[in-house]
Amino acid sequence: MAELLSDERLDHLLGKEGHIIQSPSVFSYSLDAALLAQFAWVPIQQGKLVDLCAGNGAIPLFLSYRTKGTITGLEIQPRLVDMARRSIAFNEKQDQLKMIEGDVKEAGKQLGYGLYDAVTCNPPYFLANESSNRNQSEHYTIARHEVLCTLEDCIRSAANLLKQGGKTAFVHRPERLLDIVTLMRQYRLEPKRMQLIYPKEGKEANMLLIEGIKDAKPGLKVLPPFIVYEQDDTYTEQMRNQFDV
């Protein structure tokens, strides 16, 4: 049995056999984490991966079903690191996954420069002065707002961690696309693959998935739109095929 604290609960990982410890007042992963973990390139048999801004470990857990490589999650909040470590233990994935408490801005110094095949990151979406859920809790504020790290910090650190030719993938809001592309190129991460996520057909995109390769030649491939829900709020065929739900 998983050791649960206060208002924590044990949830299923979307479309997977595994479980994850979550808390409505501290942190719960969102669909963006699951989508990023499915979108990101991973080395199937072996390799070294890092997930930045790892939260309660959702993306490392999702990635563990797609690769036999080792995955390190880096998270600055001790409570979330503890939740992730207990989830990893519950799923018996200690030989493949590990969580480290640390600052994204110091990722290269802490984890090593130029050593990794793939880096994923679900960074804070909102600027520090934006008000969306700003006062919900300290944990959510740090996870959702650029109070402890910025988009540039995340992109720079991903570049520092990657080998030449290594791949990185981010999920963010579509309105930050130009910022993302500008910063990726500034730090030698050439955008190579992109997909927009739509909540329903006829609605505006509300998520952006983008992949870059370190020191690659220019050339961006835009994938078909991904639509999450039908008009009756059931999952689309795309979602059912992607996550087996």
Secondary structure, DSSP 8 states (H G I E B T S, - for coil): -----TT-EEEE-TTSS-EEEEBTTTB---HHHHHHHHHS---SSS-EEEEES-TTSHHHHHHTTT-SSEEEEEES-HHHHHHHHHHHHHTT-TTTEEEEE--GGGHHHHH-TT-EEEEEE----B-TT--TTTTS-HHHHHHHBTTS--HHHHHHHHHHHEEEEEEEEEEE-GGGHHHHHHHHHHTTEEEEEEEEEEEETTS---EEEEEEEET--S--EE---EEEE-TTSSB-HHHHHHH--
